[in-house]
Amino acid sequence: MKNFIIIVVNKRKKEAVTVQKILTEWGCLIKTRLGLHEGVLDNCSEIGSIILEVVGEPNQHEEIVRKLNLLAGVTARLVNVPIEK
């Protein structure tokens, strides 16, 4: 099973620091992190996306998602993808 957390930050300037703090708290579970930002230079967007590949226990993944979803303007979803052997 591959486990991913998909995060959309709609109020990036307001919530980015808190999102980063939560991710740092759970940093040992994050195997891969990809941040996507729509704007560049003078055209900086308020919307950003983060894709995490996570390891560890399912209850830990659910707790990360729960904490992120408590933030206004942040939506997080856990995606579990089965691996065929």
C-alpha positions, 0 to 999 in steps of 0.5 A: 500500500502506498499512502499519500496526503494531498493538501490544498492551501487556499489561504497560503499567506495566512496558513502557510506557517501553521501548515509547515509547523504541523508537517515539521511535527510529523516530519519523520513520517514524510518520505516524499514532499512535493509543493506546487504553487500557481504563481510566480514573482509578482503574480503570487497566488494564494493557492498552493498544493502539497503532495506527501508520500507518508510512512508509518501507521494509518492512525498517524496519517489520519491525525495529520489530516485531522490537524490540517483540516482544522485550519481555515482555508486548508483541505487535506485528504488521505489517499491509499493506493494498493500495490499489486504484488 
